Amino acid sequence: MKRILLAFLLIFSASVFAKQHEILNIYNWGGFLPDTVADEFTKETGIKVRYSTYMSDQDLYAKLAIAYNNSGYDVIFPSVEFLGRMERAGMLEKIDKTKIPNFKNLDPHFVDQAFDPQNNYSVPYLWGSTGLVINRKYYPHLKFDRWHDLWDPVLKDKLLLMDDPRTNFDIALHLLGYSINTQDPKQIKQAYEKLRTLLPNIKLFNMIAPQSIYTNENAVIGVGYSGDTYAAILSNPGLEFIYPNDGVFLWMNSMAIPKNAPNRDNAYKFINFILRPDIAAQIATTLRYSTPNLAAKKLLPKEQRDSRVLYPNAVDLKNSQFETDIGGANELYEQYWQELKMTT
């Protein structure tokens, strides 16, 4: 009887242990993964998805730093400008691409970038650009195709800017002839002074709902992200997204595996699942951001696939550059950013 009971307990314990490990812990931006995708992954694999969200890369970084390489998460979605910092801090597992056969579906233009050579720590998820936004109903003839045009006196108290230091410092640094990824304190200070001269034209900073602000015409000119603006244009065709002819700033969110992820095998299954053409197309169609997945792009609705807002041509991107890691200078950017907003 004891042997039977022991055998039962061993089987039961093994079953419980197995079920505990048929989970996947995801930490992602809010609204950055359709519920249908998580549900489909669970349906196909039996792996239960536990989903937590954050509001900024700073929140993600702080959470992993506090966890001391044992965050409990299996897949995270950092912006590329944080990858270098997270890798140097030992927060990320090195990616084994032999476990991601669908990696081959990615556009070569979005892999092996300077921020993560050979994609040792990240897998592209979605990308987009920062550009100018204008409602032509209010400004039918205004010349508005360079970053410098934001300083036009006719736009006093009119501009919507993103409530994000990097986005705005990108503009100022670029106009000053500096790299948008500079860590030079003198150059950063000059960019701050340049942004101060733009303050009279700024109506508001917003990061949470720029799409609705442009759609509802609470602001009709300013700066925006390509995905948000594409969605806004669907509701308000008078809006136009413009790639500045003096330079375009690109961003990308990637998938990564935190150090000591408790369900590493499930993480690889999920990443490979996300790179499947039909799934990547479903994500891009639902979220209305640009996919770096070439095979998925072919499956998109024609209006998205042919959208110049989502998929700019080579001329649009001739002076483009990615935001990358700025290391310890991030605190200086943040300090100046807070000072700038206090003077508005």
Buried (B, 14 or more C-beta within 10 A) or exposed (E): EEEEEEEEEEEEEEEEEEEEEEBBBBBBBEEBBBEEBBEBBBEEBEBBBBEEBBEEBEEBBEBBEEBEBEBBBBBBBBBBBBBBBBBEEEBBBEBEBEBBEBBEBBBEEBBEBEBBEEBBBBBBBBBBBBBBBBBBEEBEEBEBBBBEBBBBEEBEEBBBBBBBBBBBBBBBBBBEEBBBBBBBEEBBEBBBEBBBEBEEBBBBBBBEEBBBBBBEEEBBBBBBBBBBBBBBBEEBEBBBBBBBEEBBBBBBBBBBBBBBBBBBEBBBBBBBBBBBBEBBBBBBBEBBBBBBBBBBBEBBEEEBBEBEBBBBEEEBBEBBBBBBBBEEBBEBBEEBBEEBBEEE
